[in-house]
Amino acid sequence: MNTPHERTAELVAVISCWLPFVYLFTLKYTHWLNLLPLFKEGLLPVLSAVKATMYPSLGLAATFILYPYAEK
């Protein structure tokens, strides 16, 4: 018998199966030139943003990795 967490994970997986099709459908309306100015200001603003977001991202990743080992 599945635990409630396994049933929830299965339900979320089944419900979210349609999302890739929506993303693929919207690609035909994409203006690819809007994606080009990513490095318009240079590489320094991009690297400073990476430095600013590194610690929150690592904290979230650590939570996902360590959560199964948490005690009740």
N, C-alpha and C positions, 0 to 999 in steps of 0.2 A: 504494500500500500504506500502511496506517495505521501510525503509530508506536505503540510500547507505551503511551505516555501517552494517545493518542487512543482506543485500545481500552479502556483502563482507565476513561476518562471516559465512554465509551459504556456500559460495563457498569454503572457506578455510576448513571448516569441511568436505565437500564432497571430496575435493581433497586429504585430509590427511587420508582418511579412509583406504587406502592401506598400510600405514606404519606399523601397527601391524603385518600384514601378512609377510612383509619383515623381521621384527625382529624375528618372530617365525621361518621363513624359515632358517635364519642364525644360529639358536640355535643348529642345528645338526652338524655344523662345529666348535662348540665352544670347546676350550681346557680349561676345568674347573680348572685345576691346575694353570693356569696363574692368576686366581683371588685370590689364597690363600695367597700370600705374602703381603696382604694389611697391616697387622700389624707386618711385619717382624722387623721393627726398634723399635717397641714398640708403646704404646698408646700416648706418648707425642708428636711426630710429627703430629699425626692425630688431636689432640686437639689444637695444635698451628695453624694448617691450618684452623680449624673451627673458631677460634678466628679471624684470618685474613680475612676470607670471610664473617663473620657475618654482618658487616656493609653494604657492597655493596648489599648483599641479602636482608637485611631489607629495604634498600632504594628502590630497585626494587619492592618489595612487597608493600611498601607504595605508590609507583607510581600507581600500578594497582588498589589499593583500593581507592585512592583519585582522580583518573582521572575522574570518572563519575561526580564528584562534582565540576569540574573545570568550571569556567565561560568562555564565549567566549572571 
